[in-house]
Amino acid sequence: LVMIVIINILGLKRIKKVQTPIVLTSVIFLFVLCIWAIFTMDLNWGAAFSKEAFGSGWTSVAETAAFVFVAYAGVTKIAAVGGEIKEPGRNIPYGILLSLLISCLLYVVISIVMVATIEPSEFMIDGDHAREDPIYVFATAVGGETVGIIAAVLAVTTMTSMALAGIMASSRFPFAMAKDNLLPESLEKVHPKYQTPHLSIIG
């Protein structure tokens, strides 16, 4: 957490230098894993596309949509830093639409390949609780224990980078509210060297 706060204080360019390679590595790893599964595993496409795959109808679809909906909330982070983006009128809509496209593509492709590769029961504990590490299960099934461990390490690293983006975005709200005299004036102060709202970030 201390490291994340320090990187945030150093500014958006430093955040980008940390975020970009982590996210790119994770995305490439997941797509390579899917291609590897397609060419090496005995896939059951019916598990992804049959009528039974959709559970008990629209209720199951709605429950699943609600479960993954939070992942798309990340697009608000783009708008939160709008004041620090070059050409915001052009880049904010492009950034939001591109991030939605990539995350939708990731979810759809990876979910389809995962359920076609592994029996649904493998994603469950004692038959009634979903496991919290489905990518690890998938990676282990496709490439063995070592690939599974790489997936787990990447998952932790990616979640840490998401926390980095989360603090970056959430710190801008008290900063903006302080500028509108809704919060103490100290929160609108920016660091003399890095020009970031350091007190808001620390808060």
C-alpha positions in Angstrom: 0.0 0.0 0.0 2.8 2.4 0.9 4.5 1.6 -2.5 1.2 2.2 -4.3 0.7 5.6 -2.6 4.3 6.7 -3.4 3.8 5.8 -7.1 0.6 7.7 -7.2 2.3 10.8 -5.7 5.0 10.6 -8.4 2.3 11.2 -11.0 0.3 9.6 -13.9 3.4 9.0 -16.1 4.9 6.8 -13.4 1.6 5.0 -12.9 1.5 4.4 -16.7 5.0 2.9 -16.6 4.0 0.4 -14.0 0.4 -0.3 -15.2 1.0 -0.8 -18.9 3.5 -3.7 -18.8 1.5 -5.5 -16.0 -1.8 -5.3 -17.9 -0.3 -6.2 -21.3 1.5 -9.2 -19.8 -1.7 -10.5 -18.1 -3.8 -10.0 -21.3 -1.2 -11.7 -23.5 -0.8 -14.6 -21.0 -4.5 -15.2 -20.9 -4.9 -15.2 -24.7 -1.8 -17.5 -25.2 -3.3 -19.8 -22.6 -6.6 -19.9 -24.6 -4.8 -20.6 -27.9 -2.7 -23.3 -26.1 -5.9 -24.9 -24.8 -7.6 -24.8 -28.2 -4.7 -26.6 -29.9 -3.8 -29.1 -27.2 -6.9 -29.9 -25.2 -10.0 -32.0 -26.0 -12.6 -29.3 -25.9 -16.3 -29.7 -25.3 -17.9 -26.7 -27.1 -21.3 -27.9 -26.0 -20.5 -26.9 -22.5 -20.3 -23.3 -23.6 -23.0 -23.1 -26.3 -25.7 -25.7 -25.4 -29.0 -24.7 -23.9 -27.9 -26.3 -20.6 -24.9 -24.0 -20.4 -27.2 -21.1 -19.6 -28.4 -22.7 -16.4 -32.0 -22.3 -15.4 -32.8 -19.5 -17.9 -32.8 -15.7 -17.6 -32.4 -15.9 -13.8 -29.0 -17.6 -14.2 -28.0 -15.1 -16.9 -29.0 -12.2 -14.7 -27.1 -13.5 -11.7 -24.0 -14.0 -13.7 -24.3 -10.6 -15.3 -24.6 -9.1 -11.8 -21.5 -11.1 -10.6 -19.2 -9.8 -13.4 -20.7 -6.3 -13.6 -18.3 -4.9 -11.1 -15.4 -5.6 -13.5 -16.8 -3.0 -15.9 -16.9 -0.3 -13.2 -13.2 0.3 -14.0 -14.2 2.6 -16.9 -15.2 5.3 -14.3 -11.5 5.6 -13.4 -10.9 7.1 -16.9 -13.4 9.9 -16.3 -12.1 10.5 -12.7 -8.7 11.6 -14.1 -10.3 13.6 -16.9 -8.6 16.8 -15.7 -5.2 15.4 -16.3 -5.9 13.8 -19.8 -4.7 15.5 -23.0 -7.6 16.2 -25.4 -10.2 14.8 -22.9 -13.1 15.4 -25.4 -11.6 12.9 -27.7 -9.5 10.6 -25.4 -12.0 9.9 -22.6 -14.7 8.4 -24.9 -12.1 6.5 -26.9 -10.5 5.2 -23.6 -13.9 4.1 -22.2 -15.0 2.4 -25.4 -11.7 0.7 -26.0 -11.4 -0.6 -22.4 -15.0 -1.9 -22.6 -14.2 -3.6 -25.9 -11.1 -5.3 -24.5 -12.7 -6.4 -21.2 -15.7 -7.8 -23.0 -13.5 -9.6 -25.5 -11.4 -11.0 -22.6 -14.4 -12.2 -20.6 -16.2 -13.8 -23.6 -13.2 -15.6 -25.1 -11.6 -16.8 -21.9 -14.9 -17.9 -20.4 -15.9 -19.9 -23.5 -12.5 -21.6 -23.7 -12.4 -22.3 -19.9 -15.8 -24.0 -19.8 -15.0 -25.9 -23.0 -11.7 -27.1 -21.6 -12.6 -28.1 -18.0 -15.6 -29.9 -16.6 -17.8 -27.5 -14.6 -17.4 -29.6 -11.5 -13.7 -28.8 -11.5 -14.6 -25.1 -10.7 -16.6 -26.1 -7.6 -15.6 -27.1 -4.0 -17.8 -29.8 -2.5 -20.2 -29.5 -5.4 -21.9 -26.3 -4.1 -19.3 -23.5 -3.8 -17.5 -21.9 -6.7 -13.7 -21.8 -6.4 -12.1 -18.4 -6.1 -9.2 -19.3 -8.4 -10.7 -20.4 -11.7 -7.9 -19.1 -13.8 -5.4 -21.1 -11.7 -7.5 -24.2 -12.3 -7.6 -23.5 -16.0 -3.9 -22.7 -16.3 -2.9 -25.8 -14.3 -5.1 -28.0 -16.5 -3.6 -26.6 -19.7 0.1 -26.2 -18.8 0.7 -28.0 -15.5 1.5 -26.8 -12.0 4.3 -24.3 -13.1 1.9 -22.5 -15.5 -0.7 -22.4 -12.7 1.7 -20.8 -10.3 2.6 -18.2 -13.0 -1.1 -17.5 -13.4 -1.5 -17.0 -9.7 1.5 -14.6 -9.5 0.2 -12.7 -12.4 -3.3 -12.5 -10.7 -1.8 -11.0 -7.6 0.3 -8.6 -9.5 -2.6 -7.5 -11.7 -4.8 -7.0 -8.6 -2.1 -4.8 -7.1 -1.9 -2.7 -10.3 -5.7 -2.4 -10.1 -5.3 -1.0 -6.6 -2.8 1.5 -8.0 -5.5 2.7 -10.5 -8.2 2.6 -7.8 -6.3 5.0 -5.5 -5.4 7.2 -8.5 -9.1 7.6 -9.4 -10.6 7.8 -5.9 -8.1 10.4 -4.8 -9.4 12.8 -7.5 -12.9 12.9 -6.0 -11.9 14.5 -2.6 -9.5 16.7 -4.5 -12.3 18.0 -6.8 -14.7 18.3 -3.8 -12.1 20.4 -1.9 -11.8 22.7 -4.9 -15.6 23.2 -4.7 -15.4 24.0 -0.9 -17.2 20.8 0.0 -14.2 19.3 1.9 -11.2 20.9 3.8 -9.1 23.2 1.7 -5.9 21.2 2.4 -7.1 18.3 0.2 -6.9 20.6 -2.9 -3.1 21.2 -2.4 -0.8 19.7 -5.0 2.7 18.5 -4.6 5.1 21.3 -5.5 7.3 19.0 -7.6 5.0 16.3 -9.0 1.8 18.4 -9.3 -0.4 15.6 -7.8 -3.0 16.0 -5.0 -0.6 14.2 -2.5 -2.7 14.8 0.6 -5.8 13.5 -1.1 -3.8 10.4 -2.3 -2.5 9.8 1.2 -6.0 10.2 2.6 
